[in-house]
Amino acid sequence: MAAFIQWQVKDASEEAVSRALQFDLSWTGTNGRLETSELEKYVAKYAATGEQRYADQALVFYQVLQSRLNTWSAGGFRIFLDRSPERTRRFEELGALIHELESQFANLSEPEAQQTILRKLEQASPLVNRIGGEAHSESIAEASEVRQRLQQRHFLDNVLSVGLIAISGLLLVAMSFLNHWLRQAHRRARDSADAFAHQARHDALTGLPNRFAFGEALKGATAGFGTGQPMALFVIDLDGFKPINDALGHAAGDELLQSVARRVRGVSGDWGSCCQVFRLGGDEFTVLMKGECASHRVIERANELLAALRKPHKITTGNIIVDATIGVARSDAEMTGSDEIFVDADLALSRAKALGKGIALEYEPSMHAELRRRSEIEAALPLAIHNGEIFPYYQPQVDMISNRIVGVEALARWRHPSLGWISPGEFIPIAESSGRICDVGQLILTAACESAMQLPADIRISVNISVAQLIRYDVVDLIKNVLERSGLAPARLKLEVTESIFMKDGDRIFATLRALKAIGVGISLDDFGTGYSALSYLQHFAWDELKIDRQFVRSLEAEEESHHIVDAVASLAGRLGIPVTAEGIETREQHLMLRARGCKFGQGYLYGKPMTFDALRQAVKEDGHARNVIPSYSVV
């Protein structure tokens, strides 16, 4: 009899443990739902902003989702699917939809492919949610059944134990041991179920509610649309987190994220219980406010949060200072769904980042118009490059002693057939984020070199080159080919780079610049003095020119500090044997002051605005006297 009882108890425990493994169904199903949501989010972000990092994230999550479907099609999850013909049909339909996206992801940069992907994902999302939800429900039912069976076994065991007391003290001891073991198994199963429910809705690193919980909370909050209950949403993104993570390691990055989470939770906690904090993933957090918290001082609260985040964060390796950008959106009477307020806050975040980061910005309806215009410009870029709508204008560079034109800078201009002139400040960032900047740069470089061949041989041509071009493995060969086809001597070409290009793979950039100098091309450091490590760059490379940024020239007549900066740059460059060019010269007084401080060359409206090549050729004639462009008393 004792052997029978022991067998019963052990069998019950093993069965409980085996059935508890069914929780894997819910875990796998929930991950599939989250991964589909992440994929849809990053495709939508990429379609909205054109930023390459969102495209990279979208491709990663597409591959993860494909792997997830392979997992679903085997093992225990496959058994779960096969229990229902309808569930099997949904899974096969889902697999077909995801497989169809493969060709679209190959053309992800095309707006049509983006819209197709979002449409297919909209069809696939209900299928994933249905399958994942059923897996979750079945796992919960299994967990409940396990607990009930364990309780029943426990009760039976206790009854049998009373009978065994009279038979043998030895059996009583054995039974007591087995009872204790069984209670532990029961507790572990219950704790596992509770832990799973918590983990499914919380971030493991920070302990904050995760994206899944945010979606649920947002839907619950937006159910109050139309009832008059105010709601506000902060979308928070850390500025410069990736360089910190790369430089100090992932452990330091994790500590920083934990510190940020504590700060956000602490500050928002002071505002009242109507605030909820979530971590969506990476360095992105949200704060959802309802009721009184969302009715007033919303922007002030966002700035209060920024001030708190800017204070040093103490981690194992020392103190770290990090900034953040916040997009803010509030509910209004016209909103009908939970996605609207999140999209509005995300648009405000993107706009804030474009304005320079480190600020809190509230959503405005015009941001949607800006997004539409950005999308229109991005869509028009390939055709504009092909049709020659983008072309160079040329601005003279003069010798400030002889007042003669010694060079010209080629500047990209775009004249759209229906949108008219599009500012370089507008289309260049879009070209960079959409991956078209290399095509634009190659177009301007080719046209500039060909035009330079029609100018006197002592006039050099300057062309800006982007980081996207410089990190290409074949950039040196491309530039050599342009020079060979145009016939331009390498010494007549000068490539202008800004300090910002060294923020990404500086060693590789310097190696490329040295290779370009080796073929005879000049290299100029543009906007000198506006970056963070300008002096260190002078140690690493033999520059052919330093260009003083126009902001110092503009304030030269009004601010004494600008005098000192120009004096220092001109003196330092003189000692290093590097010629100095001042940009943005608009008055004769600026010309004379800069010349007196050792600037050899100048560029600006005083000498000529950016102009067509025909206008430039008229200004630069073979007759040397015609190249004296400085008037005696007026600004050109």
C-alpha positions as CSV (number, residue, x, y, z in Angstrom):
1,M,0.0,0.0,0.0
2,A,2.8,2.4,0.8
3,A,4.4,1.7,-2.6
4,F,1.1,2.5,-4.2
5,I,0.7,5.8,-2.4
6,Q,4.3,6.8,-3.1
7,W,3.8,6.0,-6.8
8,Q,0.5,8.1,-6.9
9,V,2.2,11.1,-5.3
10,K,5.3,11.0,-7.5
11,D,3.1,10.5,-10.6
12,A,1.0,13.6,-9.6
13,S,4.1,15.7,-9.2
14,E,5.7,14.7,-12.5
15,E,2.4,15.4,-14.2
16,A,2.2,18.8,-12.6
17,V,5.7,19.7,-13.8
18,S,5.0,18.4,-17.3
19,R,1.7,20.3,-17.6
20,A,3.4,23.4,-16.2
21,L,5.6,23.4,-19.3
22,Q,2.5,24.3,-21.3
23,F,3.2,27.9,-20.2
24,D,5.8,27.9,-23.0
25,L,2.8,28.1,-25.4
26,S,1.7,31.4,-24.0
27,W,5.3,32.7,-23.9
28,T,5.9,31.8,-27.5
29,G,2.5,33.1,-28.6
30,T,3.0,36.4,-26.8
31,N,6.5,36.9,-28.3
32,G,5.0,36.5,-31.8
33,R,2.4,39.2,-31.0
34,L,5.1,41.6,-29.7
35,E,7.4,40.9,-32.6
36,T,4.6,41.6,-35.2
37,S,3.8,44.9,-33.3
38,E,7.5,45.9,-33.3
39,L,7.8,45.1,-37.1
40,E,4.7,47.2,-37.9
41,K,6.0,50.0,-35.7
42,Y,9.4,50.3,-37.3
43,V,8.1,50.0,-40.8
44,A,5.6,52.8,-40.0
45,K,8.4,54.9,-38.5
46,Y,10.6,54.4,-41.5
47,A,7.8,55.4,-43.8
48,A,7.2,58.5,-41.7
49,T,10.7,59.7,-41.1
50,G,12.9,57.9,-43.7
51,E,15.6,57.3,-41.1
52,Q,17.8,54.3,-42.0
53,R,17.9,53.0,-38.4
54,Y,14.2,52.3,-38.5
55,A,14.6,50.4,-41.8
56,D,17.4,48.3,-40.1
57,Q,15.2,47.6,-37.1
58,A,12.3,46.6,-39.4
59,L,14.5,44.1,-41.3
60,V,15.7,42.6,-38.0
61,F,12.1,42.1,-36.7
62,Y,11.0,40.7,-40.1
63,Q,13.7,38.0,-39.8
64,V,12.7,37.4,-36.1
65,L,9.1,37.0,-37.1
66,Q,10.0,34.5,-39.8
67,S,12.0,32.5,-37.2
68,R,9.0,32.7,-34.9
69,L,6.7,31.2,-37.5
70,N,9.2,28.3,-37.9
71,T,9.1,27.8,-34.1
72,W,5.3,27.7,-34.2
73,S,5.3,25.1,-37.0
74,A,7.1,22.5,-34.9
75,G,7.1,20.9,-31.5
76,G,4.5,21.6,-28.8
77,F,3.2,24.7,-30.5
78,R,2.5,22.7,-33.7
79,I,0.5,20.2,-31.6
80,F,-1.5,23.1,-30.2
81,L,-2.2,24.4,-33.7
82,D,-3.3,21.0,-35.0
83,R,-5.9,20.7,-32.2
84,S,-8.1,23.1,-34.2
85,P,-8.6,23.0,-38.0
86,E,-9.5,26.6,-38.0
87,R,-6.4,27.5,-36.0
88,T,-4.3,25.6,-38.6
89,R,-6.0,27.4,-41.4
90,R,-5.2,30.8,-39.8
91,F,-1.6,29.8,-39.3
92,E,-1.2,28.8,-42.9
93,E,-2.8,32.1,-44.0
94,L,-0.4,34.0,-41.7
95,G,2.6,32.1,-43.1
96,A,1.6,33.0,-46.7
97,L,1.2,36.7,-45.8
98,I,4.6,36.9,-44.1
99,H,6.3,35.0,-47.0
100,E,4.8,37.5,-49.4
101,L,6.5,40.4,-47.6
102,E,10.0,39.1,-48.5
103,S,10.0,40.7,-51.9
104,Q,8.7,43.9,-50.5
105,F,11.4,44.1,-47.9
106,A,14.0,43.9,-50.6
107,N,12.6,47.2,-51.8
108,L,11.9,48.7,-48.4
109,S,13.2,52.2,-49.4
110,E,10.4,52.5,-51.9
111,P,7.2,54.1,-50.6
112,E,5.0,51.7,-52.5
113,A,6.8,48.7,-50.8
114,Q,6.4,50.4,-47.4
115,Q,2.6,50.8,-47.9
116,T,2.3,47.2,-49.2
117,I,4.1,45.9,-46.1
118,L,2.0,48.0,-43.7
119,R,-1.2,46.7,-45.5
120,K,-0.1,43.1,-45.3
121,L,0.9,43.5,-41.7
122,E,-2.5,45.0,-41.0
123,Q,-4.0,41.7,-42.3
124,A,-1.5,39.5,-40.5
125,S,-1.8,41.3,-37.1
126,P,-5.3,39.9,-36.3
127,L,-4.2,36.4,-37.2
128,V,-1.1,36.6,-34.9
129,N,-3.2,38.1,-32.1
130,R,-5.8,35.4,-32.4
131,I,-3.3,32.5,-32.4
132,G,-1.2,34.1,-29.6
133,G,-4.3,34.9,-27.6
134,E,-5.6,31.3,-27.9
135,A,-2.2,30.0,-26.8
136,H,-2.3,32.3,-23.8
137,S,-5.8,31.3,-22.9
138,E,-5.1,27.6,-23.2
139,S,-1.9,28.0,-21.1
140,I,-3.9,29.8,-18.4
141,A,-6.6,27.1,-18.4
142,E,-3.8,24.4,-18.2
143,A,-2.3,26.3,-15.2
144,S,-5.6,26.4,-13.4
145,E,-6.2,22.7,-14.0
146,V,-2.7,21.9,-12.7
147,R,-3.5,23.8,-9.5
148,Q,-6.8,22.1,-9.0
149,R,-5.3,18.6,-9.6
150,L,-2.5,19.4,-7.2
151,Q,-5.0,20.5,-4.6
152,Q,-7.0,17.3,-5.1
153,R,-3.9,15.1,-4.8
154,H,-2.8,17.0,-1.8
155,F,-6.1,16.4,0.0
156,L,-6.1,12.7,-0.9
157,D,-2.5,12.4,0.3
158,N,-3.4,14.0,3.7
159,V,-6.3,11.5,4.1
160,L,-4.1,8.6,3.4
161,S,-1.4,10.0,5.7
162,V,-3.8,9.8,8.7
163,G,-4.5,6.1,8.0
164,L,-0.8,5.4,7.7
165,I,-0.1,6.9,11.1
166,A,-1.8,3.9,12.7
167,I,0.1,1.4,10.5
168,S,3.7,2.6,10.7
169,G,5.7,5.5,12.0
170,L,8.1,4.9,9.2
171,L,5.4,5.4,6.5
172,L,4.3,8.5,8.3
173,V,7.8,10.0,8.1
174,A,8.0,9.1,4.4
175,M,4.6,10.5,3.7
176,S,5.4,13.7,5.5
177,F,8.5,14.1,3.3
178,L,6.4,13.6,0.2
179,N,3.8,16.0,1.3
180,H,6.4,18.7,1.8
181,W,7.9,18.0,-1.6
182,L,4.4,18.2,-3.2
183,R,3.7,21.5,-1.5
184,Q,6.9,23.0,-2.9
185,A,5.9,21.8,-6.4
186,H,2.5,23.3,-6.0
187,R,4.0,26.6,-4.9
188,R,6.5,26.6,-7.7
189,A,3.8,26.1,-10.3
190,R,1.7,28.9,-8.8
191,D,4.7,31.2,-8.5
192,S,5.7,30.4,-12.1
193,A,2.2,31.3,-13.3
194,D,2.3,34.6,-11.4
195,A,5.8,35.4,-12.6
196,F,4.9,34.7,-16.2
197,A,1.9,37.0,-16.0
198,H,4.2,39.7,-14.6
199,Q,7.0,39.2,-17.1
200,A,4.6,39.3,-20.0
201,R,3.8,42.9,-19.1
202,H,7.0,44.2,-17.6
203,D,10.5,45.0,-18.8
204,A,13.1,42.7,-17.3
205,L,15.8,45.3,-17.0
206,T,14.0,48.3,-15.5
207,G,11.0,46.7,-14.0
208,L,8.7,49.1,-15.8
209,P,5.6,48.1,-17.7
210,N,6.6,47.1,-21.2
211,R,5.3,47.9,-24.7
212,F,2.5,45.3,-24.4
213,A,1.3,46.8,-21.1
214,F,1.6,50.3,-22.7
215,G,-0.7,49.2,-25.5
216,E,-3.3,47.9,-23.1
217,A,-3.1,51.0,-20.9
218,L,-3.4,53.3,-23.9
219,K,-6.4,51.5,-25.2
220,G,-8.0,51.7,-21.8
221,A,-7.2,55.4,-21.5
222,T,-8.4,56.3,-25.0
223,A,-11.7,54.6,-24.2
224,G,-12.4,57.8,-22.4
225,F,-12.3,59.9,-25.6
226,G,-15.4,61.9,-25.9
227,T,-16.1,61.8,-22.1
228,G,-14.2,64.9,-21.5
229,Q,-11.4,63.2,-19.5
230,P,-8.1,64.8,-20.6
231,M,-5.1,62.7,-21.5
232,A,-1.5,63.5,-22.4
233,L,1.4,61.4,-23.6
234,F,5.2,61.9,-23.4
235,V,7.4,59.9,-25.8
236,I,11.0,60.1,-24.4
237,D,14.1,59.3,-26.3
238,L,17.6,59.5,-24.9
239,D,20.1,61.6,-26.9
240,G,23.5,60.0,-27.6
241,F,22.7,56.7,-25.8
242,K,24.3,54.5,-28.5
243,P,27.8,56.1,-28.3
244,I,27.7,55.7,-24.5
245,N,26.6,52.1,-24.9
246,D,29.3,51.4,-27.5
247,A,32.1,53.2,-25.6
248,L,31.4,52.0,-22.1
249,G,29.8,48.6,-22.8
250,H,26.3,47.1,-22.5
251,A,26.6,46.7,-18.8
252,A,27.1,50.5,-18.3
253,G,24.3,51.1,-20.8
254,D,22.0,48.9,-18.8
255,E,22.9,50.7,-15.6
256,L,22.1,54.0,-17.3
257,L,18.7,52.8,-18.5
258,Q,17.9,51.7,-15.0
259,S,18.9,55.1,-13.6
260,V,16.8,56.8,-16.2
261,A,13.8,54.6,-15.4
262,R,14.1,55.5,-11.7
263,R,14.3,59.2,-12.5
264,V,11.3,59.2,-14.8
265,R,9.3,57.1,-12.3
266,G,10.3,59.4,-9.4
267,V,9.6,62.7,-11.1
268,S,6.2,61.5,-12.6
269,G,5.3,60.0,-9.2
270,D,5.4,63.5,-7.7
271,W,2.7,64.6,-10.1
272,G,0.2,62.1,-8.7
273,S,-1.1,58.6,-9.2
274,C,-2.6,59.5,-12.6
275,C,0.8,59.0,-14.3
276,Q,2.1,55.7,-15.7
277,V,5.6,55.1,-16.9
278,F,6.6,52.5,-19.5
279,R,9.7,51.4,-21.3
280,L,8.9,50.6,-25.0
281,G,12.4,49.2,-25.7
282,G,15.9,50.4,-26.2
283,D,16.2,54.0,-24.9
284,E,12.6,54.9,-25.5
285,F,10.2,55.5,-22.6
286,T,6.7,56.9,-22.4
287,V,4.7,58.6,-19.7
288,L,0.9,58.4,-19.9
289,M,-1.1,61.0,-17.9
290,K,-4.8,61.0,-17.3
291,G,-7.2,63.4,-15.6
292,E,-5.8,66.3,-13.6
293,C,-2.2,65.6,-14.5
294,A,-3.0,66.0,-18.2
295,S,-5.1,69.1,-17.8
296,H,-2.5,71.7,-17.1
297,R,1.3,72.4,-17.0
298,V,2.0,69.6,-19.5
299,I,5.0,71.2,-21.2
300,E,6.3,72.5,-17.9
301,R,6.2,68.9,-16.6
302,A,8.0,67.7,-19.6
303,N,10.8,70.3,-19.1
304,E,10.9,69.4,-15.4
305,L,11.5,65.8,-16.5
306,L,14.3,66.9,-18.9
307,A,16.0,68.8,-16.1
308,A,16.0,65.8,-13.9
309,L,17.4,63.5,-16.6
310,R,20.2,65.9,-17.3
311,K,21.6,65.5,-13.8
312,P,24.6,63.1,-13.6
313,H,23.7,59.4,-13.4
314,K,25.9,57.4,-11.0
315,I,26.9,54.0,-12.4
316,T,29.7,51.6,-11.6
317,T,32.2,53.2,-14.1
318,G,31.5,56.8,-12.8
319,N,29.1,59.6,-13.5
320,I,27.4,59.9,-16.9
321,I,25.4,62.9,-18.2
322,V,22.9,62.2,-20.8
323,D,20.3,64.4,-22.5
324,A,16.8,63.5,-23.8
325,T,14.2,64.7,-26.2
326,I,10.5,64.5,-25.5
327,G,7.5,64.5,-27.9
328,V,4.3,65.7,-26.3
329,A,0.7,65.1,-27.4
330,R,-2.7,65.7,-25.8
331,S,-6.1,64.2,-26.5
332,D,-8.7,66.1,-28.3
333,A,-12.4,65.7,-29.2
334,E,-11.6,64.5,-32.7
335,M,-9.5,61.5,-31.7
336,T,-11.1,58.1,-32.1
337,G,-8.4,55.5,-31.5
338,S,-5.4,54.9,-29.3
339,D,-2.9,55.1,-32.2
340,E,-3.6,58.7,-32.9
341,I,-2.2,60.3,-29.7
342,F,0.9,58.0,-30.0
343,V,1.5,59.0,-33.6
344,D,1.1,62.7,-32.7
345,A,3.6,62.4,-29.8
346,D,6.0,60.5,-32.1
347,L,5.8,63.2,-34.8
348,A,6.5,65.8,-32.1
349,L,9.5,63.8,-31.0
350,S,10.8,63.5,-34.6
351,R,10.3,67.3,-35.0
352,A,12.1,68.0,-31.8
353,K,15.1,65.9,-32.8
354,A,15.2,67.7,-36.2
355,L,15.4,71.1,-34.3
356,G,18.5,70.0,-32.4
357,K,17.4,67.5,-29.7
358,G,17.4,68.1,-25.9
359,I,14.0,69.8,-25.9
360,A,10.3,69.0,-25.2
361,L,8.0,69.9,-28.1
362,E,4.2,69.6,-28.2
363,Y,2.4,68.2,-31.3
364,E,0.9,70.7,-33.7
365,P,-1.4,69.8,-36.7
366,S,1.2,71.4,-39.1
367,M,3.5,68.5,-38.3
368,H,1.3,66.2,-40.4
369,A,1.6,68.6,-43.3
370,E,5.4,68.6,-42.8
371,L,5.4,64.8,-42.8
372,R,3.4,64.8,-46.1
373,R,5.8,67.3,-47.7
374,R,8.8,65.4,-46.5
375,S,7.3,62.2,-48.0
376,E,6.5,64.0,-51.2
377,I,10.1,65.3,-51.5
378,E,11.6,61.9,-50.6
379,A,9.4,60.3,-53.3
380,A,10.5,62.9,-55.9
381,L,14.2,62.6,-55.2
382,P,15.0,59.6,-57.5
383,L,13.3,61.2,-60.5
384,A,14.9,64.6,-59.7
385,I,18.3,63.0,-59.8
386,H,17.6,61.2,-63.0
387,N,16.0,64.2,-64.7
388,G,18.7,66.7,-63.7
389,E,16.4,68.8,-61.5
390,I,19.2,68.9,-59.0
391,F,22.2,70.8,-60.2
392,P,25.1,73.0,-58.8
393,Y,25.1,76.8,-58.3
394,Y,28.5,78.3,-57.8
395,Q,29.7,80.9,-55.2
396,P,33.0,82.7,-55.8
397,Q,36.0,82.5,-53.3
398,V,38.4,85.4,-53.5
399,D,41.9,86.3,-52.5
400,M,41.4,88.9,-49.8
401,I,44.6,90.7,-50.7
402,S,44.3,91.0,-54.5
403,N,40.4,90.7,-54.5
404,R,40.6,88.2,-57.3
405,I,38.5,85.1,-57.7
406,V,40.7,82.0,-57.0
407,G,38.0,79.4,-56.5
408,V,34.3,78.6,-56.5
409,E,32.2,76.3,-54.3
410,A,29.6,74.1,-55.9
411,L,26.3,74.2,-54.0
412,A,23.4,71.8,-54.7
413,R,20.1,73.4,-55.8
414,W,16.8,71.8,-56.7
415,R,14.1,73.2,-58.9
416,H,11.0,70.9,-58.8
417,P,8.5,71.3,-61.7
418,S,5.5,71.7,-59.4
419,L,7.0,72.5,-55.9
420,G,9.4,75.1,-57.3
421,W,12.7,75.8,-55.6
422,I,13.4,73.4,-52.7
423,S,15.9,74.6,-50.1
424,P,19.1,72.5,-49.7
425,G,18.4,72.8,-45.9
426,E,15.2,70.8,-46.6
427,F,16.2,68.3,-49.2
428,I,19.8,67.4,-48.1
429,P,18.7,66.0,-44.7
430,I,16.0,64.0,-46.5
431,A,18.5,62.7,-49.0
432,E,20.7,61.6,-46.2
433,S,18.0,59.8,-44.2
434,S,16.6,58.1,-47.4
435,G,20.0,56.9,-48.6
436,R,20.0,59.2,-51.7
437,I,22.8,61.5,-50.6
438,C,25.5,59.5,-52.4
439,D,23.6,59.9,-55.7
440,V,23.1,63.7,-55.1
441,G,26.8,64.1,-54.1
442,Q,28.0,62.2,-57.2
443,L,25.8,64.3,-59.4
444,I,27.1,67.6,-58.0
445,L,30.7,66.4,-58.1
446,T,30.5,65.3,-61.7
447,A,28.8,68.5,-62.8
448,A,31.3,70.7,-60.9
449,C,34.3,69.0,-62.3
450,E,33.0,69.2,-65.9
451,S,32.2,72.9,-65.3
452,A,35.6,73.6,-63.8
453,M,37.2,72.6,-67.1
454,Q,35.6,75.7,-68.7
455,L,37.2,78.0,-66.1
456,P,40.8,79.3,-66.0
457,A,43.3,76.7,-64.8
458,D,44.2,78.6,-61.6
459,I,40.6,78.5,-60.3
460,R,39.9,75.6,-57.9
461,I,36.5,74.0,-57.5
462,S,35.2,73.1,-54.0
463,V,32.6,70.4,-53.4
464,N,31.0,69.2,-50.2
465,I,31.2,65.5,-49.5
466,S,29.0,63.6,-47.0
467,V,29.9,60.9,-44.5
468,A,27.8,58.5,-46.5
469,Q,30.1,59.0,-49.4
470,L,33.3,58.8,-47.4
471,I,32.5,55.5,-45.8
472,R,31.9,53.8,-49.1
473,Y,34.7,51.4,-49.9
474,D,35.0,52.6,-53.5
475,V,34.8,56.4,-52.9
476,V,38.4,57.0,-53.9
477,D,37.9,55.1,-57.2
478,L,34.6,56.9,-57.9
479,I,36.3,60.3,-57.5
480,K,39.3,59.2,-59.6
481,N,36.9,58.2,-62.4
482,V,35.1,61.5,-62.3
483,L,38.4,63.4,-62.6
484,E,39.5,61.1,-65.4
485,R,36.3,61.5,-67.4
486,S,36.1,65.3,-66.9
487,G,39.9,65.8,-67.5
488,L,40.2,67.9,-64.4
489,A,43.5,67.9,-62.6
490,P,43.2,66.5,-59.1
491,A,45.0,69.5,-57.6
492,R,42.1,71.7,-58.8
493,L,39.5,69.8,-56.8
494,K,38.9,70.5,-53.1
495,L,36.6,68.4,-51.0
496,E,35.0,70.0,-48.0
497,V,34.1,68.0,-44.9
498,T,32.6,69.0,-41.6
499,E,33.6,67.9,-38.1
500,S,30.4,65.9,-37.7
501,I,31.6,63.2,-40.1
502,F,34.2,62.1,-37.5
503,M,31.4,61.1,-35.1
504,K,31.0,57.9,-37.1
505,D,34.1,55.6,-37.6
506,G,36.7,58.4,-37.4
507,D,39.7,56.2,-38.1
508,R,38.1,54.9,-41.3
509,I,37.2,58.5,-42.4
510,F,40.8,59.7,-41.8
511,A,42.2,56.7,-43.8
512,T,39.9,57.7,-46.8
513,L,40.9,61.3,-46.6
514,R,44.6,60.4,-46.7
515,A,43.9,58.2,-49.7
516,L,42.2,61.1,-51.5
517,K,45.1,63.5,-50.7
518,A,47.5,60.8,-52.1
519,I,45.9,61.2,-55.5
520,G,46.3,65.0,-55.3
521,V,42.8,66.1,-54.2
522,G,42.7,69.0,-51.6
523,I,40.8,68.5,-48.3
524,S,39.1,71.4,-46.5
525,L,37.7,71.4,-42.9
526,D,34.4,73.3,-43.2
527,D,32.6,75.1,-40.4
528,F,35.7,75.0,-38.2
529,G,35.2,75.6,-34.5
530,T,31.5,74.6,-34.3
531,G,32.2,71.0,-33.3
532,Y,33.4,69.4,-30.0
533,S,36.9,68.3,-30.9
534,A,38.1,70.7,-33.6
535,L,41.7,71.0,-32.3
536,S,42.2,67.3,-32.0
537,Y,41.3,67.0,-35.7
538,L,44.3,69.2,-36.6
539,Q,46.6,66.7,-35.1
540,H,45.4,63.8,-37.1
541,F,45.4,65.2,-40.6
542,A,47.3,67.7,-42.9
543,W,44.5,69.9,-44.0
544,D,44.7,72.1,-47.1
545,E,42.2,74.7,-45.8
546,L,40.3,75.7,-42.7
547,K,37.0,77.5,-43.2
548,I,35.8,79.8,-40.4
549,D,32.1,79.3,-39.8
550,R,29.8,82.2,-40.8
551,Q,28.4,82.5,-37.3
552,F,31.8,84.0,-36.1
553,V,31.9,86.3,-39.2
554,R,28.3,87.5,-38.7
555,S,29.0,88.6,-35.1
556,L,32.5,90.0,-35.8
557,E,31.4,93.7,-35.8
558,A,29.3,93.3,-32.6
559,E,31.0,90.8,-30.4
560,E,34.6,91.1,-29.2
561,E,34.6,87.3,-28.5
562,S,34.4,86.7,-32.2
563,H,37.5,88.8,-32.8
564,H,39.4,86.6,-30.3
565,I,38.1,83.4,-32.0
566,V,39.1,84.5,-35.5
567,D,42.5,85.8,-34.2
568,A,43.1,82.4,-32.5
569,V,42.1,80.3,-35.6
570,A,44.1,82.5,-38.0
571,S,47.1,82.4,-35.8
572,L,46.9,78.7,-35.2
573,A,46.4,77.9,-38.9
574,G,49.3,80.2,-39.8
575,R,51.6,78.3,-37.5
576,L,50.5,75.0,-39.0
577,G,50.8,76.3,-42.5
578,I,47.1,75.9,-43.3
579,P,45.3,78.6,-45.4
580,V,42.1,80.1,-43.8
581,T,38.9,80.9,-45.7
582,A,36.2,83.0,-44.0
583,E,32.6,82.2,-44.9
584,G,29.5,84.4,-44.9
585,I,31.3,87.8,-45.6
586,E,28.6,90.3,-46.4
587,T,30.1,93.7,-45.7
588,R,33.2,95.6,-46.7
589,E,34.0,96.1,-43.0
590,Q,34.0,92.3,-42.3
591,H,36.3,91.9,-45.3
592,L,38.8,94.4,-44.0
593,M,38.7,93.1,-40.4
594,L,39.2,89.5,-41.5
595,R,42.0,90.4,-43.9
596,A,43.7,92.3,-41.1
597,R,43.5,89.2,-38.9
598,G,45.3,87.0,-41.3
599,C,42.5,85.4,-43.3
600,K,43.8,84.8,-46.8
601,F,40.6,83.9,-48.6
602,G,36.9,84.9,-48.3
603,Q,33.5,83.8,-49.5
604,G,30.1,85.4,-49.1
605,Y,27.5,87.7,-50.6
606,L,29.9,90.6,-50.7
607,Y,31.7,88.8,-53.5
608,G,28.7,87.1,-55.1
609,K,25.7,85.0,-54.2
610,P,25.5,81.4,-55.5
611,M,24.9,81.7,-59.2
612,T,24.4,79.6,-62.3
613,F,27.5,78.5,-64.2
614,D,26.7,80.9,-67.1
615,A,26.6,83.8,-64.6
616,L,29.8,82.6,-63.0
617,R,31.5,82.3,-66.4
618,Q,30.5,85.8,-67.2
619,A,32.1,87.0,-63.9
620,V,35.3,85.0,-64.4
621,K,36.7,86.1,-67.7
622,E,40.1,85.5,-69.2
623,D,40.8,89.1,-68.7
624,G,42.4,89.3,-65.3
625,H,40.9,92.7,-64.5
626,A,37.4,91.3,-64.8
627,R,38.1,89.0,-61.9
628,N,38.4,91.8,-59.4
629,V,35.0,91.5,-57.8
630,I,35.3,93.8,-54.8
631,P,33.5,97.1,-55.5
632,S,34.9,100.2,-53.9
633,Y,32.0,101.2,-51.6
634,S,29.0,98.9,-52.0
635,V,28.0,95.3,-51.2
636,V,27.6,93.1,-54.3
